[in-house]
Amino acid sequence: MTKTIPTLKARNNGFVECEQESCPAVDDCYFYKKKGPDECCDKCIGCLYEGRHIDSGTEWTDQEDPCMHYKCVSGVVTRSEMKCYAPCSDPSPPRKGQCCPTCLDAGVDN
């Protein structure tokens, strides 16, 4: 959800103009950074993960282990691991970039 707030911006011609800017909602944010003098919006604090800044609300999967899922929320990274169930006796290994093995139709146990 975003909210639209009026902001004042100085122009090269010396006049100050009022513009509308959309700001991300911080209602569901546990920790947020108050807007600075040169900013128009408060921002939810992001995460630092493996030396990279990640915006709050971002979700991603580990490229090396596609069963590992991560999410950044208000400066905290949570990690969850997907568990797989293969309803066959001899599943094919997971394809590159996928977590779970696959079953061929003929090999599905009933």
N, C-alpha and C positions, 0 to 999 in steps of 0.2 A: 504494500500500500504506500502511496506517496501522497504528500500534501503539497499544495501550491501556496507559496508565500511571496509577498511583494519584496523585492530587493532593490536597493539603490545602487546605481553604478555611475561613476564619473566617466564622461566621454572626453575625447581629445579636444573638443571644442569648448570645454570648461563647464558645460551644462551637466546637471545631474538628472538622470532618467530613472524612472521606476519601471522595472521589468518583473515578469512572473517567472519564478524558477521552481521546478519540482524537486522536492527534497524527499529522500527515502524516509519512511516512518521508522522511528526508533522505539515505538511502544513495546515491542517484544524483545528489545535489546536489554541485556543485564548491565552491560558496561558501555557507555558511550562517551565520545569526546565532544565536549562543548565546542561550538563554532568559534573560530578565532576571529580577529578583527577583519581579516581579508576573506573570510568564508561566509557563505550564506546559510549553511545547513549544519546541524549537529550530525555526527556520524557514529554508527555503531563501530566499536573497536574490532579490528580484524585480528588475525592470528599470524604468528611467525612460525613457519614450519620448514625445517631443513634450510634455513637461511632465506626463505622467500616470504614476502608479505602476501597474505591471502585475505580477501574481503570476507566479512561476516556473511553467512548464508551460503557460502560456496561449498559444494560437495564434489568429491573426486574419488577415483579409483586408482590404486597403486599400479603403475605400469608394469612392475616386475611381478606382482602378485595380484591378479584381478579379483581374488576373493576378499581382499582388504578394501574397505570403503571408509572414507574419511569425511568429516564435516566440520567446518569452522563456524562457531556461534559465539559471538561476544568475547572473542579473545581465547576461547577454549576449543582445542581440536579433540573431537571424539573419534574413536576408531572402532569399527565393527567388522566382524568376519562372517562372510556368507558361508553357510553350511549347505552341502548338496545332498540330494537323495536321488539315486538312479534306480528306477523301478525295473531293472533288468539285471541278469546275472553277469553279463560281460559288456559293460558300457565302453564306448570309445573314449579315449582321453579328451580332455577339454581342448577346443580349438584355441589357437593363439589369441590372446586377449580376452578369453572367456574363462569363467571360473569353474563351471560344472561340466562333468562328462555328459555325453549324449547317448541315447539308446537308439538302436535301429529298430524299426517296427517289428521285425521278425524276432528280436531278442527280448521283447518285453514280457516279464513274468506276470501271469494272471493269478 
